[in-house]
Amino acid sequence: MQVSKRAQRIEPFYVMEVAKAAQALAREVADTNEPMIFLNIGEPDFTAPPLVQQAAARAVAQGQTQYTPALGLDALRERISQWYAQRFGVDVPARRIVVTAGASAALQLACLALIDSGDEILMPDPSYPCNRHFVSAADGKAVLIPTTAAERFQLSAEKVSEAWGEKTRGVLLASPSNPTGTSIAPDELRRIHDVVRARGGLTIIDEIYLGLSYDPAYSQTALALGDDLISINSFSKYFNMTGWRLGWMVVPETLVPAIERVAQNLFICASTISQHAALACFEPESLAEFERRRAEFKARRDYFLPELEKLGLRVPVMPDGAFYAWADCTDAARKLGVEGSWDFAYALMQRAHLAITPGRDFGTAQTANYVRFSTANSLPQLQEAVRRLRALLG
């Protein structure tokens, strides 16, 4: 059976390929004194807090399992609107909020509603690989623009302006970013959006890690810039609901009908049970728990990154959000007699039973020299990972 050209354009998600190899090895070493430690997947080790779990069980018990409107439960859209006002001091009317089947569905909806065949979308290199594939799936083209540590691995208004061409439709940004954990400075983001706006383009910004910001200088939502951009968010990261597959997007009000039509046909609606459960995320008890967990994520970052530096795994930009460390492994790989992040990642997997992510997924701008560590694991696991790295590299 012939596969479509669209499917052929989608590259493998190497993060998952590495994860499969790590899982296979993990089964072999499960009973040893060094079982596999997984620092490769960006998933919080916390699960949904008690009130959320109870709300899900209650929804099932009460038969609240039928379709919701394609835009999501009105009550949930209202709660999200109130959260923006409470957390960020920004007025985001519920009528602009679309509840989706995860941030992935939100990005897919945005791309399908706004990108035509041949349209080009500017993105930083490195960046999250799936984002460029959403563009490709809509028959657009992701144009990766190399970035540097001096730029916090983010696009600048100057680079956007220089790269803008006849086919450019807009930009797709992420702040904080995966894999770097770095955010765009608010003033620079404003300048980028001004450049895009002046050219009649679209600004899409992935803010799924915004709740996990640690530096007040970078903790504001892009929605503060106005109502003519699209923000993508999720219940997966800050709200610790990865497998519940629930997210949302904030769009200009005039775009809501088009998004609704596409959503009705592709998804019908997001999970009803997950939506009812997510209402409990915004209870004071749950919000307090999320903040406690955010502080713990920061503590893990503050412990782990200096230890990487001591071992020659240089992190050129301190991540101000998320739970990643984007580390240059050039010197460390040389110590192990290998070259490049791919071979280095497999060497750590085999010799230290430590799974990390090589840079291949995230672009081509020196990514062969970088690996991504996830610091979403517990502090004892991170300490054990450091012990093993020290034994191998120290």
matplotlib code that plots the C-alpha trace (Angstrom):
import matplotlib.pyplot as plt

x = [0.0, 1.4, 2.0, 1.1, 3.8, 2.6, 3.3, 6.7, 7.7, 7.2, 10.5, 10.7, 10.4, 13.8, 13.0, 10.7, 13.1, 15.7, 13.0, 12.2, 15.9, 16.1, 13.0, 14.4, 17.6, 15.7, 14.0, 17.4, 18.9, 15.7, 17.1, 20.6, 21.9, 21.8, 18.3, 17.6, 17.1, 15.0, 16.0, 14.9, 11.1, 9.6, 7.0, 6.4, 6.9, 3.8, 0.3, -2.9, -3.6, -6.3, -9.2, -8.6, -8.7, -11.8, -13.5, -12.8, -14.2, -17.3, -17.8, -17.8, -20.1, -22.6, -22.6, -20.9, -19.2, -21.1, -19.9, -19.3, -19.4, -16.4, -15.1, -15.1, -17.2, -18.3, -17.4, -13.9, -13.4, -14.5, -12.1, -9.2, -10.2, -10.2, -6.8, -5.3, -6.7, -5.6, -2.1, -1.1, -3.4, -4.5, -8.1, -8.7, -12.5, -13.7, -15.2, -11.6, -10.6, -10.9, -10.4, -8.5, -7.3, -3.9, -1.6, -0.9, -4.5, -4.4, -1.3, -2.9, -6.1, -4.1, -2.0, -5.0, -7.0, -4.3, -1.7, -2.2, 0.0, 3.4, 3.2, 6.3, 6.5, 9.6, 10.8, 14.0, 16.6, 16.7, 13.0, 10.5, 10.3, 6.6, 5.9, 7.5, 5.7, 2.3, 3.2, 4.3, 1.0, -0.9, 1.2, 3.3, 7.0, 8.8, 11.8, 14.3, 16.5, 19.7, 20.0, 22.8, 23.3, 23.7, 20.2, 19.0, 18.3, 15.3, 14.4, 14.9, 12.9, 16.0, 16.2, 12.5, 12.7, 15.7, 14.2, 10.7, 10.1, 7.2, 5.9, 6.3, 3.0, 4.2, 6.2, 5.8, 7.6, 7.8, 8.4, 9.7, 11.2, 11.7, 14.6, 16.3, 14.0, 14.6, 12.1, 11.9, 12.4, 9.0, 10.4, 11.9, 8.7, 6.9, 9.3, 8.9, 5.1, 5.3, 7.4, 4.9, 1.9, 3.3, 3.5, 0.0, 1.4, 0.4, 2.2, 1.6, 3.3, 3.5, 3.2, 2.7, 5.6, 4.6, 3.2, 6.6, 8.5, 11.0, 12.1, 9.6, 11.3, 10.0, 6.8, 4.3, 2.0, 2.3, -1.4, -0.5, 0.6, -2.9, -5.7, -4.2, -2.0, -2.5, -1.4, -1.2, -1.3, -1.8, -2.9, 0.1, 3.0, 2.2, -1.1, 0.6, -2.0, 0.0, -2.0, -5.3, -4.7, -6.2, -5.1, -6.4, -5.7, -6.5, -7.3, -8.6, -12.4, -12.9, -11.0, -13.2, -15.8, -13.2, -11.4, -14.7, -15.6, -12.3, -12.5, -16.0, -14.9, -11.5, -12.1, -15.7, -14.5, -11.8, -12.2, -15.3, -14.0, -10.7, -12.6, -14.7, -11.6, -9.7, -12.2, -10.7, -7.3, -8.4, -9.5, -7.3, -6.1, -5.0, -3.4, -1.4, -0.2, 0.9, 2.9, 4.6, 5.5, 6.8, 9.1, 10.3, 11.0, 13.1, 15.0, 15.8, 17.1, 19.2, 20.8, 21.3, 22.7, 25.8, 26.6, 26.5, 28.8, 31.3, 31.3, 32.1, 28.5, 28.2, 24.7, 25.3, 22.0, 20.4, 16.8, 14.3, 11.4, 10.2, 12.4, 15.2, 18.9, 20.3, 23.9, 27.0, 28.4, 31.4, 34.0, 32.1, 31.7, 35.4, 36.1, 34.0, 35.8, 32.7, 31.7, 28.4, 25.3, 23.7, 26.6, 27.1, 23.5, 23.8, 27.0, 25.4, 22.4, 24.7, 27.4, 25.6, 22.0, 21.0, 18.6, 18.9, 17.8, 20.3, 19.9, 19.0, 15.3, 15.5, 17.1, 20.5, 22.1, 24.9, 22.4, 24.8, 26.8, 23.9, 21.9, 18.7, 18.4, 15.0, 14.9, 11.3, 12.5, 12.7, 15.8, 17.0, 16.9, 18.8, 21.4, 21.9, 22.2, 24.9, 26.7, 26.7, 27.8, 30.7, 31.8, 31.9, 33.2, 34.8]
y = [0.0, 3.4, 5.9, 9.5, 12.1, 13.9, 10.9, 10.4, 14.0, 13.3, 12.3, 9.7, 11.2, 10.2, 10.9, 8.0, 5.8, 6.3, 5.7, 2.3, 1.3, 2.4, 0.5, -2.6, -2.3, -1.4, -4.8, -6.5, -4.6, -4.3, -6.7, -5.3, -2.7, -0.1, -0.1, 2.3, 6.0, 7.9, 11.5, 11.5, 12.1, 15.5, 14.2, 15.3, 12.5, 14.0, 12.8, 14.8, 16.0, 14.4, 16.9, 16.3, 12.5, 12.7, 14.9, 12.4, 9.6, 11.7, 12.4, 8.7, 7.8, 10.5, 9.6, 12.8, 11.1, 12.2, 14.7, 18.3, 21.2, 21.2, 24.4, 22.7, 22.9, 26.5, 26.1, 25.1, 27.9, 30.3, 28.8, 29.1, 32.8, 33.4, 31.8, 34.2, 37.1, 35.7, 34.4, 37.0, 39.9, 39.6, 39.7, 36.7, 36.3, 32.8, 33.2, 33.2, 30.0, 26.6, 23.5, 20.8, 17.2, 18.3, 21.0, 18.8, 19.1, 22.8, 23.2, 20.9, 23.0, 26.3, 25.0, 23.5, 26.7, 29.1, 27.5, 26.9, 24.7, 26.3, 28.7, 29.1, 29.4, 30.7, 28.7, 28.8, 26.1, 24.2, 23.7, 21.0, 18.7, 18.0, 21.7, 21.7, 18.5, 20.1, 22.7, 20.0, 18.1, 21.2, 21.3, 24.2, 24.4, 25.0, 27.3, 26.7, 29.8, 29.0, 30.6, 30.9, 30.8, 34.6, 34.8, 32.3, 29.9, 32.1, 34.1, 37.9, 40.5, 41.2, 37.6, 37.3, 40.5, 39.2, 35.8, 37.0, 36.2, 36.1, 32.8, 33.5, 33.2, 33.8, 32.5, 29.6, 30.2, 28.5, 30.3, 28.6, 26.3, 22.6, 21.6, 24.6, 25.7, 29.3, 32.1, 35.1, 38.3, 40.2, 43.3, 41.1, 39.2, 42.4, 43.5, 40.1, 40.4, 44.0, 42.7, 40.0, 42.2, 44.8, 42.1, 40.8, 37.5, 35.3, 34.8, 31.4, 30.8, 27.6, 28.4, 25.0, 25.5, 29.0, 27.8, 26.4, 29.7, 30.4, 33.9, 36.8, 38.6, 35.9, 34.8, 36.9, 35.4, 36.6, 37.4, 40.6, 41.8, 42.0, 39.8, 39.3, 36.3, 32.6, 31.1, 27.3, 25.8, 22.5, 20.7, 18.3, 20.1, 22.6, 20.8, 17.3, 15.7, 14.3, 11.2, 13.0, 14.6, 18.0, 21.5, 24.7, 27.6, 31.3, 32.8, 36.1, 36.1, 36.2, 32.9, 30.9, 29.8, 28.4, 26.6, 25.2, 23.9, 22.1, 20.8, 19.4, 17.4, 16.2, 15.6, 16.3, 17.3, 16.8, 14.1, 14.8, 13.1, 15.0, 18.3, 17.7, 16.6, 19.7, 22.0, 20.9, 22.2, 25.7, 25.0, 26.8, 23.5, 22.3, 25.6, 25.5, 22.0, 23.0, 25.9, 23.6, 21.3, 24.2, 25.1, 21.5, 21.5, 24.6, 23.0, 20.1, 22.4, 24.3, 21.1, 19.3, 22.0, 22.9, 19.2, 18.9, 21.8, 20.2, 17.1, 19.1, 19.0, 22.8, 24.4, 27.7, 29.3, 28.7, 27.6, 29.9, 27.5, 24.0, 21.1, 20.6, 21.1, 21.7, 20.6, 20.6, 17.1, 17.6, 17.2, 14.5, 12.5, 12.7, 11.3, 8.3, 7.8, 8.7, 11.6, 13.5, 13.5, 10.4, 8.1, 9.8, 9.2, 5.5, 5.3, 6.6, 4.3, 1.2, 2.1, 4.0, 2.8, 6.4, 7.5, 11.0, 12.6, 13.4, 16.6, 15.1, 15.7, 19.4, 20.8, 21.1, 24.2, 22.4, 20.0, 17.1, 18.5, 18.8, 16.5, 17.2, 16.1, 16.1, 17.2, 16.2, 13.2, 13.2, 14.6, 11.2, 10.0, 13.0, 12.5, 8.9, 10.0, 12.5, 9.7, 7.5, 10.4, 11.2, 7.5, 7.5, 11.0, 12.2]
z = [0.0, -1.0, 1.8, 1.1, 0.4, 3.5, 5.7, 4.1, 4.9, 8.6, 10.1, 12.9, 16.4, 17.6, 21.2, 21.1, 19.2, 21.9, 24.5, 22.9, 23.0, 26.6, 27.6, 26.0, 28.0, 31.1, 31.0, 30.9, 33.8, 36.0, 38.6, 38.8, 41.2, 38.5, 36.9, 34.1, 35.0, 32.4, 31.9, 28.3, 28.4, 29.3, 31.6, 35.3, 37.8, 39.6, 38.7, 38.8, 42.4, 44.5, 43.7, 40.0, 40.4, 42.5, 39.9, 37.2, 39.3, 40.1, 36.4, 35.5, 38.5, 37.5, 33.8, 32.6, 29.7, 26.6, 24.0, 25.0, 22.6, 20.2, 21.9, 25.3, 28.4, 29.0, 32.7, 31.9, 29.4, 32.1, 34.7, 32.3, 31.7, 35.4, 35.8, 33.2, 35.2, 38.6, 37.5, 34.9, 35.3, 31.7, 30.5, 28.2, 27.5, 27.7, 24.2, 22.8, 24.5, 22.7, 24.7, 22.7, 22.9, 24.2, 23.0, 20.0, 18.8, 19.4, 17.2, 14.5, 14.5, 14.3, 11.4, 9.4, 9.9, 8.9, 6.7, 3.0, 0.7, 0.3, 3.2, 5.2, 9.0, 10.7, 13.7, 15.8, 15.5, 17.9, 18.6, 19.4, 16.4, 16.4, 15.9, 12.5, 11.6, 12.4, 9.8, 7.3, 7.9, 6.8, 3.6, 4.8, 5.2, 8.5, 8.0, 10.8, 11.6, 13.5, 16.9, 19.4, 23.2, 23.1, 21.8, 24.4, 21.5, 20.5, 17.5, 17.4, 15.6, 13.5, 12.4, 11.7, 9.6, 7.6, 7.0, 5.9, 2.3, -0.2, 1.1, 4.8, 6.6, 10.1, 13.1, 15.5, 18.8, 22.1, 25.4, 27.6, 24.9, 24.6, 24.5, 26.0, 28.8, 27.8, 27.2, 24.9, 26.7, 26.8, 25.0, 22.2, 21.9, 21.4, 18.7, 17.0, 17.0, 15.7, 12.8, 12.1, 12.5, 10.1, 7.4, 8.0, 9.3, 12.2, 15.5, 17.1, 20.5, 22.4, 26.1, 27.5, 30.0, 31.0, 34.3, 35.1, 34.8, 37.6, 36.7, 37.1, 34.1, 31.8, 33.5, 31.5, 28.8, 25.3, 25.4, 27.2, 23.7, 22.4, 21.0, 17.5, 18.2, 19.1, 22.3, 22.8, 26.3, 28.0, 31.2, 30.7, 32.3, 35.0, 35.8, 35.6, 33.4, 30.5, 29.7, 30.1, 26.7, 27.4, 26.3, 25.0, 22.7, 22.8, 19.4, 18.0, 18.4, 14.6, 14.2, 16.6, 14.1, 11.7, 14.5, 15.7, 12.3, 12.0, 15.5, 15.0, 12.0, 13.3, 17.0, 17.9, 21.3, 23.9, 26.4, 28.5, 31.6, 31.4, 31.0, 34.1, 36.0, 34.9, 36.5, 39.9, 38.8, 39.6, 43.2, 45.7, 47.1, 43.7, 42.7, 46.0, 45.2, 41.7, 43.1, 45.6, 42.7, 40.7, 43.5, 43.6, 39.8, 40.4, 43.2, 40.9, 38.3, 40.8, 41.9, 38.6, 36.3, 38.4, 38.6, 34.9, 34.5, 36.9, 34.7, 31.5, 30.2, 29.7, 29.8, 28.0, 29.0, 32.4, 31.6, 33.2, 32.8, 32.0, 33.2, 30.7, 30.4, 26.9, 27.4, 25.1, 25.3, 23.0, 25.8, 27.6, 24.4, 23.8, 27.2, 26.3, 23.0, 21.0, 18.8, 18.7, 20.8, 19.3, 20.1, 23.5, 24.4, 23.6, 25.5, 28.6, 28.1, 27.8, 30.3, 33.0, 32.4, 32.0, 29.2, 27.8, 24.5, 21.7, 19.9, 16.5, 16.9, 17.6, 14.4, 12.7, 14.3, 16.2, 17.6, 17.0, 19.9, 22.3, 24.5, 26.4, 30.0, 31.6, 35.3, 35.8, 37.9, 41.7, 43.4, 44.6, 41.0, 39.8, 42.5, 41.4, 37.8, 38.8, 40.7, 37.6, 35.4, 37.8, 37.8, 34.0, 33.3, 36.5]

ax = plt.figure().add_subplot(projection="3d")
ax.plot(x, y, z, "-o")
ax.set_aspect("equal")
plt.show()
